Amino acid sequence: MYTEIVKIIEGGVIGDKEKVFNYAQVLADNLEKDGDASLSKKIRTLLTNKKTRMASLDDFSTKPVDTESRMDMVDIFYPETLTDEPVLKPFIEEEIDEFIKSYQNRDEILRAGIEMINSLLLYGPPGCGKTTLARYISYRTGLPLVIVRLDGLVSSLLGSTSKNIRKIFNYASKRDCILLLDEFDVVAKLRNDSYELGELKRVVNSLIQNIDNFNENSVLIAATNHHELLDPAIWRRFSKIINMDRPDKNEIMSLIKSYKEYLNSTVVNSKKKLKWLTDAFEGMSHADVKTVINNAIKKAIINKKESVNNCDILNEIYLYKNHRIVSENEFIKFLLQYGVTHKEVNENFSYSLRKVREVSKLVE
């Protein structure tokens, strides 16, 4: 069996999928002969699932490229597992669940004589989970996610951008998939914008035509941070439109709790500390919250700390917002404002209790 394992590794290193599958099959056979039916079954199941998925991806093996720059115009994402589940407001969660179930039951919907349009427009500030949500829908539906790269799509050559749009839609029509058009406003701007060239107006017309003719068994998702720039005709092409806004306090609290395995128990078990942290994060995007907590965790690992406490996170919030310690007094004020005790300031940041008390008097 060592031979099979070595051959599987060799195949993986050189990218020879057939070699990996063939020797994995031999390994499963040998394990079954040796009485390890359970592991053999697991390998066969994995091979069956992987073979199906890799065959699906083979349809996308030759990516479209921009003629001028020779850059790939798409990236392919096929989630094996869900690593980053979006934190959504309850009504948005219901809307997305309904959208996914509509796709999964599309045959019944069509038999009922209802037009089936699988398109979703997401808009809102940067970092509020639009791409994460697209990956989540990909995971739930089992469809590969084709992410359009705007740096490869938009060409400086007149006429080439429209051609690139057509290339992408033709490519995405090779098999059922989710086509994600991120930063959608770049190619879907108002056609009556007097500052835009006529060619860019033709780009929007080309986009609309391709959306109308897109594979009905696939899903189209568009995401934008500037919905006010979109042409009115574009809005009508989407069956569901969702505003992905900054997280409210409940969402922020859920995001904090999702890191509970790394956080000090006093953080997640103390309602007061959790509330103060939530208040400190208010106004930040989903991505901002994750970045701050990840920074705190990385710093704790580097400093050999067993867990992250509220002071660690508040420190990172302050640095993220201000990029530096503006002044010691301002920093201490910030900590005290969000529930850090005099003793905690002293122990975590080495400021003397006398100094902390003096700052505290100024806060009061």
N, C-alpha and C positions, 0 to 999 in steps of 0.2 A: 504493500500500500504506500510505502514511502516513495516509490517510483511515480505513482499516480499524483501524489501531492506535489512532487518536484515539477512534473510536467504541467500541472495546473498553474503553478507559480510562473513557470516559463511562458506559458500562453498568456497569462495576465500581463506580464512585463512587456511582451512584444505586441500586445493588442490582438492576439489571435483567438477570437471568440470560439471558433469551432474546436480548437485544441482544448480550450478550457472545458467546454461542454462535453466533449468526447471522453476526456480523461476523468471528469467528474462522474460521468455515467459508469465508467469502469470501476471507479472507487465505490460508488453506491452498490454495484453488483457484488464486489468483494466483501464489503461490510455485511451485506445480507447473508452471504455464504458463511461468514464468520459468526453469525448469530446476532449481529447488531442491527436488527430490523428497524428500530426506532430512528437511528441516525441515518440509515439508508433511505428511509421514507422522507425524512426532512430534506435530504439532498435532492431527491427526485422531485419533490414539491417545489423546491427552490429553482431547480433547473427548468421545470415546466413554466413557472411564472416568469423567470428571467428570459427564457427563450421567446415567449410571446412578446414581452416588452422590447427586447432587443430587435426583434423582427420589425416591430412598429417603428423603432428609431431608424432602422436601415432605410426606410422610405425618405428620411430627412438627411441622408448622409452627405449629399452634395448641396451645400448651402448657397443661396443666391449671393452674388457679390456686386458691388457698385463698379460699373465699367471704368470710371475715372480713377477711383482710389484703390480698387481691388480689395476693399474691406468687406468682410462678411456683414450681411445686413440683418442677420438674426442669430440668436442664441437659443439652444434647445435645453429645456429643463424637464426632467421626468422624475418626480419625487418618489423615491423608494419608501421613505418614511416621512412622517410629518414632524419636522424639527422646530417649527415656529408657528404655532397656531395663533391666528389673530384674536385679539381681545376686542370685542365689538359691543356696541350698545344693543340691548335686547331686541329692539325693533329692527335694527340692521341685520342681526343674526337671523331673525325670522325671514327677512326679505331674501337673504342669501340662501337660506335653507330651501325656501320656496323656488328660487331660481334654479338651484341644483336639481331639485326633485322634478321640476318642469322638464329639464333636459332629460333626466332619467326616464320619464314617462312620456316622451315626445311622440311615440307611436300612437298611444292612446289618445293624446290630444289631437293629433292629425286626423285620426279616424273619426273624431267627433266633429271634424270640419272647422277646427280652430287653427288660424294661421300660427305657425311656429317660428318665432324669431328668437334665436339664442344670442342676444347681445346685451352687454352690460356696460354702462358708462359710470366710472368712478371719478369724483372730483373732490378737491379739498386741498388743504395746505400740505407742503412736503412732509414726509416722515410719518404720515398718519395711517400707514398700513395698506396702501392700494396694491403694491406689488406682492406683499405678503398674502393678501386676500386672493389674488390671482393664483398664487402657488397653492393655497388651501383648496380652491375650487378644482385645480388640476389634480390634487391628491384625492379629493372626494369623487370626482368623475372618472379618474383613471386615464384622463387624456393628457398626452404630452403638451407642454406649454412652449409655444414658439414666441420668444420675446424679440420684438423688433428693435434693432439698434439704430437710433436716429442719426448717429455719426456716420453710419454707412448708407442710410436711406436718403438723406437730403444731400443732393449733389449741387455743385456750383455750375454745372453745365445746364443750360436751358433745355428743358424737355426731359432730362434724365431722371428727375425726381418722380415724375408721373410714371415713367417706365419702371423705375425701381418699385413703386407701389404695386404695379401690376405683377412684377416678378414675385414679390412677397406673397400676394394673395394666391397666385398660381402655385407657388411652393407650398403654402399652407393648405391648399386644396388637395394635395397628394393623398392625404388620409385624414381621418377625423382628429381634430386637435383643438387646443385653445390658442387663439392668436391674440397676443397682448400688444397693443399699440400704446406704449408709454409716452409721456410728454406729448400727448395727442394734439394739443393746440398748435404745435409747430407746423403740422400739415393740414389742420382743419380750421384755419382762421376764417374770419368773416370775409366773404367775397366782395363786400362793398367798401373794404378798407382802401381809402384813396392813396395810402402810402405804399401799398403792395404792388408789385409788378403783375402784369397780366398773366405771366406764366404761373405765378403762385395761385392765381384764381383757377387756372386750369388744373392745378394739382388737387384742389378741393373737389372739382368736378370728377376727376379721375378716382379720387378716394370714395366718393359717394357711389359711383358706378360699381366699383369693386366690392363695396360693402353690400350693395343690393344683390350682387351675384355670388356672394360667398356661400360656401358649402353649408347647406342647412343642417347637416349632422355635426357641424363643428360649432364652437363658441367663439364669439368675438368680444374681447374686453378692451376698452379704451380707458386710459387714466390721464388726468390732467390736473395741474395745479392752478390753471388759469381758464376756468370754464367760461368766463365772461368774453373770451376771445373767440369762442366757437361759433361757426356759422349756424344760423337757425335750422337749416336743412339737415345738419348733422344730428341735432338732438332727436329728430323724428326717426332716425335709423336705429334707435336703441329701445329695446323692450322694457328695460329697467334702468333707472338712473338713481344713483345713491351718493349722498354727500358724506364723504369720509372726513369728519372734522377732528379737531384735537380731542384727546380723551377727557371725559368728565371725571369727577372724583372717584366714582365707583370703578371705572376702567383703570385709573391709575392705581387704585388699591389692588385690583386683580393682577396688574402687571407686577407690582411689588411682591405679592404673594406667590407669583409664579417662580420666584427665585428663592423660595423659602428654604431649600436645602443648603443654600450658601449663607443665609442670614442668621444672625444671632437670634435665639429663641425670644429674647426680650423685645425684638423688633416686631416679629409677626404675632406674638401673643399679647402684646400691650396695645390696647385700642388707642390709647393716647399717643404713643409713639408712631403708630401706623397713621393716625390722623394727621399728626404734625408733618410727617414725611409727605403724605398726600398733598397737604397744603403747600409744601415747599416746591413740589413738582408741578403745581397747577399752572396751566398755560403752555406747558411744554408738549411736544408731539410724542406719539408712541415711540418713535425711533430715538428721540432725545432721552426718554425715561430709560429705555433699554441700554443706551450708550453709557449713561451715568452709572447705572447699577453694575454694568460690566466693568467699567473703569474701577469702581470700588472693589469688586471681586478680584480683579487682576492685581491691584495694589495689595490686597490682603494676602494673596498667594505669594507675591514677591517678598512680603515682609513676614512670611511664615505664620500668619494669623489663622486661627482655626475657623473663624467666621467673621462676617461683616456686621458691624453695629450701626446704629442710626447716625452716629457722629461721622463714620466713614462715608456714608451716603450723602449727608448734608455737606460735607467737605467737597465732594465731587460735584454736587449741584452748584455750589458757590463758584467753583472754578470753571464749570461749564458755562455759567451765565456771565462771569466777569473775566475769565481767562487768566486771572492772577489774584493774589490777595491785595485788594485795593489798599487796605490798612488793617492793622491788627484789631483796632477798635471796631471797625465796620464788620470784620469777620466774626468777632465775638458777639456783636449785636445780632448778627444773622443767626448764629447758633442758638443764642438765648431766645430769639423770637420763635424758633421752632422746637422749643421744649427741652433743649439740652441743659442739664443742671450745671451749677458751678463746679461741682466735683468732677463731672464728666468732661467739661472743658479742660480742667486742670490735668486730668489723667490722660486724655487723648491728644492734647495739643501742647502740653507743658507750659501753658500760661499760668502764672501764679494766681492763687486764689484772691490775693489782694487786688491784682489788676482786673480780674473778672468781676469782683464786687464793684470796683470803680465804674466799669463799663455798664454794669447792671443798673447802677444809680442813674446813669445818663438815659438808659432805656425807659426807666420808670418816669 
